[in-house]
Amino acid sequence: MNIIGLNDVAGSHHNSSVALVRDGEIVFAASEERYTRVKYEMGFPHQALRSALHYSGLTPDQVDYWAVGYPPSGFYADLFCRSLWDLPRSLTGLMGHNFSGLLKYLAPNVFKMYKPAVFRNGLHPLGVPDEKIVFLDHHRTHAASAYRCSGFDEALTISMDGFGPNATGKNIAGEIYLCRDGEMTLVEEIPFYATALWYSAFTVCLGLRYMDGEGKTMGLAAYGDPDVCYTLIKDMVFEHTDGRWKGYPYWVDYIMVPRDTVLMKTHSGRRIMQLIKTYGKEHVAAAAQRLLEERILGFVESLHQRFAFRNVALAGGTFLNVKVNKLIRELPYIDQVFVHPHASDGGTAVGAALELYHQKNGRRPDFKLQDADLGDAFTDDQILAELKICDQVVWEDLGERMPEYVASALTQGKVIGWFQGREEWGPRALGRRSVLADPRSAQTRDIINHQMKNREWFMPFAPSCLEEYGSLYFKDFCSSPFMTMAFDVIAGKENEIAAAIHVDNTARVHSVRPNNEPYYRVIKKFYELTGVPVILNTSFNRHGLPIVHHPKEAIDHLLWGCVHELAIGRFVVRRRDGSCPDRCGRQRAVIKPAE
């Protein structure tokens, strides 16, 4: 059975993505942003779908079902999901300060009220009949992406994010499932007014971008003291006490977060801005991070009292926060935690396809996701064709010697662009589309941040560590192949991986197994040369762009000066004259191999 999952088909939702599940196995998964080069692409995933069909050799009529992880929603009706008095509190301030901005935000949602007529436009041109299109509860598809990829027989599964529609179209902020032997039983809904968008609101007020900056808020928080202003913000967020949710009276302010100018004129936005002005960005970020951790941990504690689970599976944008995941993992009653590698809404494409497979076949997809290499790959011939039409590079065919060469280059201080095999599913670079460097000098971090990636000074990089040596460097280490967990660094190891740890002595670890070839061999050789089984790994993209998808994009990054050399397929590529022009010339030229 062939099922294609999509996180949305109307082209009105972020992280547009596609997944193909064949007989319960994930065959292909990719996000549209990799093709369009627009981060968090909202359009229908035309190019990702085309790649999925090409990879599998299918035509649209050979797909048995199309599973969609975002059903039609009753956006406005759910603003009243708690009580009428919440809405006027928030909207009165908005109407008085920025009525036109409020209308600009709310007007697009009129479209969502008429979804039945227009929602399926992305599939209808392909000739897909309505009976093959199945809309699934948004949070159930999040939960399925976690549980059905975890390999757990039993687990408590939590989906939590801004909000999304359940099967009836009611917007909620999350769902909790008890899972056993492939069956997922809904035990609780997280109401709309407990939306995690409050953290995004703090992010935007800190001068960062919605959807792109929440991880930066987490990074900045390590430089602040949460005690400075924690007591002044703790009433601005939902609480879960005695099994009941208690909302913040001005919670509606937070759904304005996609329009920053509107948000900052709400009661909550003005309050956050004043806190930042008074106490500084670092301290406000630190307080927000602590508040997120406390609220989520408190909720998990209450769930454990009710259900006594040992394994946890997590998905939804909230669980992109690796510090929160770390604290859940460290709870004494937790044995294992699995976080889907594409925890945000893009991941519901996988969840929708896996869940519908289970519903149609009556059996669970029986596998544990071992690797995230689920996207496109390019042959050496395709790569060579791109090199030959770029007159600003020279290259050398290293073949099987590539891992040894790259490891040696890293010890010489070179920053290497690494482009190998099928691209990763999700936002993390996991040894397929990565930028690599020697982790032993903290100066490496500053060089890459300021000179190569041009990103914020406070953002850390990740260590890729041979999994068998992880416990020598990180406390309470467990397998972390998808870079979804933070760990404390063991005392005395900081200097060995100084460029790959954060100021608070934590690291977002990517553990590398022998199945991740040839990346594993790079780290293995680096270990032989240096005695350190860890290298610095960051995503292969200039700040503001998606991770590179096509060989041409990797070559462009070399020419822009984002890396010293490019290791792509069999070839190590260098700039011909060391210059960094704005873009790669496309004239054909005969290029001699580098000496």
C-alpha positions as CSV (number, residue, x, y, z in Angstrom):
1,M,0.0,0.0,0.0
2,N,1.3,3.4,-1.0
3,I,0.3,6.4,1.2
4,I,1.5,10.0,0.7
5,G,1.3,12.2,3.7
6,L,1.2,16.0,3.5
7,N,1.1,18.4,6.4
8,D,-1.3,20.7,4.5
9,V,-2.7,20.8,1.0
10,A,-4.2,24.3,0.9
11,G,-0.8,26.1,0.7
12,S,-1.7,28.2,3.8
13,H,0.4,26.4,6.5
14,H,4.1,26.6,7.3
15,N,6.7,23.9,6.9
16,S,5.0,22.4,3.7
17,S,6.2,18.8,3.5
18,V,5.7,15.4,1.9
19,A,6.3,11.8,3.0
20,L,5.8,8.5,1.2
21,V,5.0,5.4,3.2
22,R,5.0,2.1,1.4
23,D,3.8,-1.0,3.3
24,G,4.5,0.7,6.6
25,E,8.0,1.9,5.8
26,I,9.0,5.5,5.2
27,V,10.4,5.6,1.7
28,F,10.8,9.3,1.2
29,A,10.3,12.5,3.1
30,A,11.2,16.1,2.3
31,S,10.2,19.7,3.0
32,E,9.4,22.1,0.2
33,E,11.7,24.8,1.6
34,R,14.7,22.8,0.3
35,Y,13.5,23.2,-3.3
36,T,12.1,26.8,-3.2
37,R,14.9,28.1,-1.0
38,V,12.3,29.8,1.2
39,K,12.5,28.8,4.9
40,Y,9.3,27.4,6.3
41,E,7.7,27.5,2.9
42,M,3.9,27.7,3.1
43,G,2.9,26.8,-0.5
44,F,1.7,23.5,-1.7
45,P,4.7,21.1,-1.8
46,H,4.8,20.7,-5.6
47,Q,8.5,20.1,-5.9
48,A,8.8,17.8,-2.9
49,L,5.9,15.8,-4.1
50,R,7.4,15.5,-7.6
51,S,10.6,14.2,-6.0
52,A,8.8,11.7,-3.9
53,L,6.9,10.3,-6.9
54,H,10.1,10.3,-9.0
55,Y,12.1,8.5,-6.3
56,S,9.4,5.8,-5.9
57,G,8.5,5.5,-9.6
58,L,4.9,6.1,-8.8
59,T,2.3,8.2,-10.6
60,P,-0.4,10.0,-8.6
61,D,-3.1,7.5,-9.6
62,Q,-0.9,4.7,-8.1
63,V,-1.1,6.3,-4.7
64,D,-3.7,4.5,-2.6
65,Y,-4.4,7.3,-0.2
66,W,-3.4,10.9,0.6
67,A,-3.2,11.6,4.3
68,V,-3.4,15.2,5.4
69,G,-2.2,16.4,8.8
70,Y,-4.1,19.7,8.9
71,P,-7.9,19.4,8.6
72,P,-10.2,22.4,8.1
73,S,-10.4,24.5,11.2
74,G,-13.0,26.7,12.8
75,F,-10.5,29.5,13.6
76,Y,-12.8,32.1,15.0
77,A,-15.2,29.9,16.9
78,D,-12.2,28.5,18.9
79,L,-11.2,32.0,20.1
80,F,-14.1,31.5,22.5
81,C,-13.1,28.0,23.6
82,R,-12.5,29.1,27.2
83,S,-14.8,32.0,28.0
84,L,-16.1,35.2,26.5
85,W,-14.2,37.4,28.9
86,D,-10.8,36.4,27.6
87,L,-11.5,37.7,24.1
88,P,-12.5,41.3,25.0
89,R,-9.6,41.7,27.4
90,S,-7.1,41.1,24.6
91,L,-9.0,42.6,21.6
92,T,-10.0,45.8,23.4
93,G,-6.4,46.8,23.6
94,L,-5.7,45.8,20.0
95,M,-8.7,47.7,18.7
96,G,-7.7,50.8,20.5
97,H,-4.0,50.8,19.5
98,N,-3.9,49.1,16.1
99,F,-7.3,48.3,14.6
100,S,-6.0,48.1,11.0
101,G,-3.2,45.8,12.0
102,L,-5.8,43.5,13.8
103,L,-7.9,43.4,10.7
104,K,-4.9,42.5,8.5
105,Y,-4.1,39.6,10.8
106,L,-7.6,38.2,11.1
107,A,-8.7,38.7,7.5
108,P,-6.7,35.8,6.1
109,N,-8.5,33.4,8.4
110,V,-11.8,34.2,6.7
111,F,-10.4,31.9,4.0
112,K,-10.1,29.1,6.6
113,M,-13.8,29.3,7.3
114,Y,-14.6,28.2,3.8
115,K,-12.0,25.4,3.6
116,P,-14.4,22.6,2.3
117,A,-14.7,24.4,-1.0
118,V,-11.0,25.2,-1.6
119,F,-9.0,23.2,0.8
120,R,-8.0,20.4,-1.6
121,N,-6.9,22.6,-4.5
122,G,-3.4,21.4,-4.3
123,L,-4.4,17.8,-5.1
124,H,-7.3,18.3,-7.4
125,P,-5.1,19.4,-10.4
126,L,-3.3,16.0,-10.0
127,G,-6.6,14.2,-10.6
128,V,-6.8,12.9,-7.0
129,P,-10.4,12.0,-6.2
130,D,-11.9,13.1,-2.9
131,E,-12.4,9.5,-1.7
132,K,-8.6,9.1,-1.6
133,I,-8.0,12.2,0.5
134,V,-8.2,11.6,4.3
135,F,-7.9,14.5,6.8
136,L,-6.5,13.6,10.2
137,D,-6.4,15.3,13.6
138,H,-3.4,17.6,13.5
139,H,-2.1,16.6,16.9
140,R,-2.7,12.9,16.3
141,T,-0.4,13.1,13.3
142,H,2.2,14.8,15.5
143,A,1.8,12.0,18.1
144,A,2.0,9.3,15.4
145,S,5.2,10.8,14.0
146,A,6.7,10.3,17.4
147,Y,5.3,7.0,18.6
148,R,5.3,5.2,15.3
149,C,8.9,6.0,14.7
150,S,10.1,5.4,18.3
151,G,10.2,1.6,18.3
152,F,8.4,1.7,21.7
153,D,5.7,-0.8,22.4
154,E,4.4,1.3,25.3
155,A,4.8,5.0,25.7
156,L,3.0,8.2,26.7
157,T,3.0,10.5,23.7
158,I,2.7,14.2,23.9
159,S,2.0,16.6,21.0
160,M,2.3,20.3,21.9
161,D,2.7,23.4,19.8
162,G,1.0,26.7,19.0
163,F,-2.4,25.3,18.0
164,G,-3.9,23.1,15.3
165,P,-7.3,21.5,14.5
166,N,-8.5,18.2,15.8
167,A,-10.6,15.9,13.6
168,T,-13.7,18.1,14.1
169,G,-11.8,21.3,13.3
170,K,-11.6,22.5,16.9
171,N,-8.3,24.3,17.5
172,I,-6.3,23.0,20.4
173,A,-2.7,23.4,21.6
174,G,-1.9,19.7,22.0
175,E,-3.0,16.2,22.8
176,I,-1.8,13.3,25.0
177,Y,-2.0,9.7,24.0
178,L,-1.4,6.4,25.9
179,C,0.2,4.1,23.4
180,R,0.4,0.3,23.6
181,D,1.0,-2.4,21.0
182,G,0.5,0.0,18.1
183,E,-2.8,1.5,19.4
184,M,-2.9,5.2,20.4
185,T,-5.6,6.2,22.9
186,L,-6.4,9.9,23.4
187,V,-6.5,10.7,27.1
188,E,-6.3,14.5,27.2
189,E,-6.6,17.6,25.0
190,I,-4.5,20.7,25.7
191,P,-6.9,23.7,25.2
192,F,-6.3,26.5,22.8
193,Y,-5.6,29.0,25.6
194,A,-2.6,26.9,26.7
195,T,-0.9,27.7,23.4
196,A,2.9,27.6,23.3
197,L,2.8,30.7,21.1
198,W,3.6,32.7,24.3
199,Y,7.3,31.6,23.9
200,S,7.2,32.8,20.3
201,A,5.8,36.1,21.5
202,F,8.8,36.6,23.8
203,T,11.0,35.6,20.8
204,V,9.6,38.3,18.5
205,C,9.7,40.9,21.2
206,L,13.4,40.1,21.6
207,G,13.9,41.1,18.0
208,L,14.0,37.6,16.6
209,R,11.8,36.0,13.9
210,Y,8.7,34.0,14.5
211,M,9.3,30.3,13.8
212,D,13.0,30.9,13.1
213,G,14.1,32.6,16.4
214,E,12.7,30.4,19.2
215,G,15.9,28.3,19.2
216,K,17.8,31.6,19.5
217,T,15.8,32.6,22.5
218,M,16.9,29.3,24.1
219,G,20.5,30.0,23.1
220,L,20.4,33.6,24.5
221,A,18.8,32.4,27.7
222,A,22.1,30.8,28.8
223,Y,23.7,34.3,29.1
224,G,21.0,35.6,31.4
225,D,19.9,35.2,35.0
226,P,16.2,34.0,35.2
227,D,15.8,35.3,38.7
228,V,16.1,38.9,37.6
229,C,12.6,39.0,36.2
230,Y,11.0,35.6,36.5
231,T,8.4,36.6,39.1
232,L,7.3,39.4,36.7
233,I,6.4,37.1,33.8
234,K,5.2,33.9,35.5
235,D,1.6,35.0,35.4
236,M,1.8,35.5,31.6
237,V,1.6,31.8,30.8
238,F,-0.9,28.9,31.3
239,E,-0.6,26.7,34.3
240,H,-1.6,23.1,34.9
241,T,-2.4,22.4,38.5
242,D,-4.5,19.7,40.2
243,G,-5.3,18.2,36.8
244,R,-6.8,21.5,35.5
245,W,-5.6,24.1,33.0
246,K,-5.6,27.7,34.0
247,G,-5.1,30.2,31.2
248,Y,-3.7,33.7,31.0
249,P,-6.4,36.3,30.5
250,Y,-4.7,37.9,27.6
251,W,-3.7,34.7,25.8
252,V,-5.4,35.8,22.6
253,D,-2.5,38.4,22.2
254,Y,-0.1,35.5,21.5
255,I,-1.9,34.4,18.3
256,M,-1.0,37.7,16.8
257,V,2.7,36.6,16.8
258,P,3.0,36.3,13.0
259,R,2.5,40.0,12.7
260,D,5.1,41.6,15.1
261,T,3.8,45.1,14.8
262,V,0.3,44.0,15.9
263,L,1.7,41.8,18.7
264,M,3.8,44.6,20.2
265,K,0.7,46.8,20.5
266,T,-1.2,44.2,22.5
267,H,-1.3,44.3,26.3
268,S,1.1,41.4,26.5
269,G,3.5,42.7,23.8
270,R,3.8,46.1,25.5
271,R,4.4,44.4,28.8
272,I,7.2,42.2,27.4
273,M,8.8,45.1,25.6
274,Q,8.9,47.1,28.9
275,L,10.5,44.1,30.6
276,I,13.2,43.9,28.0
277,K,13.8,47.7,28.2
278,T,14.1,47.5,32.0
279,Y,16.0,44.2,32.5
280,G,17.7,43.4,29.2
281,K,17.2,40.7,26.5
282,E,19.4,38.1,28.1
283,H,17.5,38.1,31.5
284,V,14.1,38.1,29.9
285,A,15.1,35.2,27.6
286,A,16.4,33.3,30.6
287,A,13.2,33.9,32.5
288,A,11.1,32.8,29.5
289,Q,13.2,29.6,29.1
290,R,12.8,28.7,32.8
291,L,9.1,29.3,32.7
292,L,8.8,27.0,29.7
293,E,10.8,24.3,31.4
294,E,8.8,24.6,34.6
295,R,5.4,24.5,32.9
296,I,6.2,21.5,30.7
297,L,8.0,19.6,33.5
298,G,5.0,20.2,35.9
299,F,2.6,18.9,33.3
300,V,4.7,15.8,32.6
301,E,4.9,15.2,36.4
302,S,1.1,15.3,36.7
303,L,0.7,13.0,33.7
304,H,3.1,10.5,35.4
305,Q,1.0,10.5,38.6
306,R,-2.0,9.5,36.5
307,F,-0.5,7.0,34.0
308,A,2.9,5.8,35.5
309,F,4.6,5.6,32.1
310,R,8.3,4.9,31.6
311,N,8.8,5.9,27.9
312,V,7.9,9.2,26.4
313,A,7.5,10.1,22.7
314,L,7.4,13.8,21.8
315,A,6.5,15.9,18.8
316,G,5.2,19.4,18.1
317,G,7.1,22.6,17.9
318,T,7.5,22.9,21.6
319,F,9.8,19.9,21.6
320,L,12.3,21.6,19.3
321,N,13.6,23.0,22.6
322,V,16.4,20.6,23.5
323,K,16.7,22.0,27.0
324,V,13.1,21.0,27.8
325,N,13.8,17.5,26.3
326,K,16.9,17.2,28.4
327,L,14.9,17.8,31.6
328,I,12.2,15.3,30.6
329,R,14.9,12.7,29.9
330,E,16.5,13.3,33.3
331,L,13.3,12.7,35.3
332,P,14.0,9.7,37.6
333,Y,11.0,7.7,36.4
334,I,11.8,8.0,32.7
335,D,13.6,5.2,30.9
336,Q,13.6,6.4,27.3
337,V,12.6,9.6,25.3
338,F,12.1,9.8,21.6
339,V,11.6,13.1,19.8
340,H,10.7,13.0,16.1
341,P,13.5,14.5,14.1
342,H,11.1,16.9,12.3
343,A,9.1,17.8,15.5
344,S,7.5,20.9,14.0
345,D,4.5,20.8,11.7
346,G,6.4,19.5,8.7
347,G,6.7,16.2,10.6
348,T,3.0,15.6,10.5
349,A,3.4,14.5,6.9
350,V,5.2,11.4,8.2
351,G,2.8,11.1,11.1
352,A,-0.3,11.3,8.8
353,A,1.0,8.7,6.4
354,L,2.0,6.2,9.2
355,E,-1.3,6.8,11.1
356,L,-3.5,6.2,8.1
357,Y,-1.5,3.1,7.2
358,H,-2.3,1.8,10.6
359,Q,-6.0,2.7,10.4
360,K,-6.4,1.1,6.9
361,N,-4.4,-2.1,7.7
362,G,-5.2,-2.7,11.4
363,R,-1.5,-3.2,12.2
364,R,1.3,-0.9,13.3
365,P,4.1,0.2,11.1
366,D,6.7,-2.1,12.8
367,F,10.0,-0.3,12.7
368,K,12.3,2.1,14.6
369,L,13.5,5.1,12.7
370,Q,17.3,4.6,12.5
371,D,18.4,7.5,10.2
372,A,16.9,10.6,8.8
373,D,18.4,10.3,5.3
374,L,15.0,10.2,3.6
375,G,15.4,13.0,1.0
376,D,17.0,13.4,-2.4
377,A,20.5,12.3,-3.4
378,F,22.7,13.2,-6.4
379,T,25.0,11.0,-8.3
380,D,28.7,11.7,-8.9
381,D,27.8,12.3,-12.6
382,Q,25.2,14.9,-11.6
383,I,27.7,16.6,-9.3
384,L,30.5,16.6,-11.9
385,A,28.1,18.2,-14.5
386,E,27.6,21.1,-12.1
387,L,31.3,21.4,-11.4
388,K,32.1,21.6,-15.1
389,I,29.8,24.6,-15.8
390,C,31.3,26.6,-13.0
391,D,34.5,28.4,-14.0
392,Q,35.4,29.5,-10.5
393,V,36.3,26.2,-9.0
394,V,38.8,23.4,-9.3
395,W,38.4,19.9,-7.9
396,E,40.0,16.6,-7.2
397,D,38.4,13.1,-7.4
398,L,39.3,11.5,-4.0
399,G,36.9,8.5,-4.2
400,E,37.1,6.3,-1.1
401,R,39.9,8.5,0.4
402,M,37.4,11.3,1.1
403,P,36.8,10.6,4.8
404,E,40.5,10.5,5.6
405,Y,41.2,13.7,3.6
406,V,38.4,15.6,5.4
407,A,39.6,14.5,8.8
408,S,43.1,15.6,8.1
409,A,41.8,18.9,6.7
410,L,39.9,19.6,9.9
411,T,43.0,19.2,12.0
412,Q,44.6,21.9,9.8
413,G,41.9,24.3,10.8
414,K,39.8,24.1,7.6
415,V,36.1,24.5,7.6
416,I,34.6,21.9,5.3
417,G,31.2,21.8,3.5
418,W,30.0,18.2,3.6
419,F,27.4,17.1,1.0
420,Q,27.0,13.3,0.9
421,G,24.2,10.8,0.2
422,R,20.5,11.4,0.8
423,E,19.6,14.7,2.5
424,E,18.2,14.7,6.0
425,W,14.5,14.9,7.0
426,G,13.9,17.8,9.4
427,P,15.8,21.0,10.4
428,R,19.0,19.4,11.7
429,A,22.2,18.6,9.7
430,L,23.0,15.0,10.6
431,G,26.1,14.3,8.6
432,R,24.6,14.5,5.1
433,R,24.4,18.3,4.5
434,S,26.8,19.7,7.2
435,V,29.5,22.2,7.8
436,L,32.4,20.5,9.7
437,A,35.2,21.9,11.8
438,D,37.7,21.0,14.5
439,P,35.9,21.4,17.9
440,R,39.0,21.9,20.1
441,S,39.3,25.7,19.8
442,A,36.6,28.1,20.9
443,Q,37.9,30.5,18.3
444,T,36.4,28.2,15.6
445,R,32.9,28.9,16.8
446,D,33.5,32.7,16.5
447,I,35.0,32.4,13.0
448,I,32.1,30.4,11.7
449,N,29.4,32.5,13.4
450,H,30.8,35.9,12.4
451,Q,32.8,35.3,9.1
452,M,31.1,32.3,7.5
453,K,27.5,32.0,8.6
454,N,26.9,35.6,9.7
455,R,24.6,34.7,12.5
456,E,24.1,35.7,16.1
457,W,27.2,35.6,18.4
458,F,25.4,33.7,21.1
459,M,24.4,30.7,19.1
460,P,26.2,27.4,19.8
461,F,27.2,24.6,17.5
462,A,26.7,20.9,17.9
463,P,29.2,18.1,18.5
464,S,28.9,15.0,16.3
465,C,30.3,12.2,18.5
466,L,31.0,8.6,17.8
467,E,28.2,7.0,19.8
468,E,30.4,4.4,21.5
469,Y,32.4,7.3,23.1
470,G,29.5,9.5,24.1
471,S,29.5,8.5,27.8
472,L,33.1,9.7,28.1
473,Y,32.1,13.3,27.2
474,F,28.4,13.8,28.2
475,K,26.6,13.1,31.5
476,D,23.8,10.5,31.5
477,F,24.5,9.9,27.8
478,C,22.0,8.0,25.6
479,S,21.8,7.6,21.9
480,S,20.9,10.9,20.2
481,P,21.1,10.3,16.4
482,F,18.7,13.1,15.5
483,M,20.2,15.9,17.6
484,T,17.0,16.4,19.7
485,M,18.6,16.3,23.1
486,A,21.0,18.5,25.2
487,F,23.5,17.0,27.6
488,D,25.8,18.4,30.3
489,V,29.5,18.1,29.4
490,I,31.6,16.0,31.8
491,A,34.0,18.1,33.8
492,G,37.5,18.1,32.3
493,K,36.3,17.5,28.7
494,E,35.3,21.1,27.9
495,N,38.7,22.0,26.4
496,E,38.6,19.1,24.0
497,I,35.3,20.3,22.4
498,A,35.3,24.0,23.3
499,A,33.8,25.1,20.0
500,A,30.9,22.7,20.2
501,I,29.5,23.4,23.7
502,H,27.4,26.3,25.0
503,V,28.3,28.8,27.6
504,D,26.2,26.9,30.2
505,N,28.4,23.8,29.6
506,T,25.7,21.9,27.6
507,A,25.8,20.5,24.1
508,R,23.1,19.5,21.6
509,V,24.7,16.1,20.8
510,H,24.5,14.2,17.5
511,S,25.6,10.7,18.2
512,V,26.9,8.9,15.1
513,R,26.6,5.2,14.5
514,P,28.5,3.1,11.9
515,N,25.4,3.1,9.7
516,N,26.0,6.8,9.0
517,E,28.6,6.4,6.3
518,P,30.9,7.9,5.2
519,Y,30.4,10.5,8.0
520,Y,31.3,7.9,10.7
521,R,34.6,7.3,9.1
522,V,35.5,11.0,9.1
523,I,35.0,11.2,12.9
524,K,36.8,7.9,13.3
525,K,39.8,9.1,11.4
526,F,39.7,12.5,13.3
527,Y,39.8,10.5,16.5
528,E,42.9,8.5,15.3
529,L,44.6,11.8,14.5
530,T,43.7,13.8,17.6
531,G,42.4,11.5,20.3
532,V,39.1,13.3,20.2
533,P,36.1,11.3,18.8
534,V,34.1,14.5,18.3
535,I,33.9,17.1,15.5
536,L,31.9,20.3,15.2
537,N,28.8,20.0,13.1
538,T,26.5,22.8,11.9
539,S,23.9,23.0,9.1
540,F,25.2,23.7,5.6
541,N,23.5,27.0,4.9
542,R,24.2,30.6,5.0
543,H,22.2,32.4,7.7
544,G,18.6,32.9,6.6
545,L,18.6,30.2,3.9
546,P,17.4,26.6,4.2
547,I,20.0,23.8,4.2
548,V,21.5,23.3,0.8
549,H,19.6,20.9,-1.4
550,H,21.2,20.9,-4.9
551,P,25.0,20.6,-5.7
552,K,24.8,24.1,-7.2
553,E,23.8,25.5,-3.9
554,A,26.7,23.8,-2.2
555,I,29.1,25.3,-4.8
556,D,27.6,28.7,-4.2
557,H,28.2,28.5,-0.5
558,L,31.9,27.7,-1.3
559,L,32.1,30.7,-3.5
560,W,30.4,32.9,-0.9
561,G,33.1,32.0,1.5
562,C,30.9,30.0,3.9
563,V,33.4,27.1,3.8
564,H,37.1,26.7,2.9
565,E,36.6,23.6,0.9
566,L,33.6,21.5,-0.3
567,A,33.5,17.7,0.0
568,I,30.7,16.6,-2.3
569,G,30.3,13.1,-3.5
570,R,33.8,11.8,-4.6
571,F,35.1,15.4,-5.1
572,V,36.9,17.9,-2.9
573,V,36.2,21.3,-4.5
574,R,38.2,24.6,-3.9
575,R,37.8,28.1,-5.2
576,R,40.1,28.6,-8.1
577,D,41.6,31.9,-7.0
578,G,40.4,32.2,-3.4
579,S,37.9,35.0,-4.1
580,C,34.4,35.0,-2.8
581,P,32.1,36.5,-5.5
582,D,28.4,37.0,-4.8
583,R,27.3,34.2,-7.1
584,C,28.8,31.4,-9.1
585,G,29.3,32.0,-12.8
586,R,27.5,29.5,-15.1
587,Q,29.8,29.7,-18.2
588,R,31.1,26.3,-19.3
589,A,34.8,25.9,-19.0
590,V,37.3,23.1,-19.1
591,I,38.6,22.7,-15.6
592,K,41.8,20.9,-14.8
593,P,41.8,18.7,-11.6
594,A,43.4,20.4,-8.6
595,E,47.0,19.3,-7.9
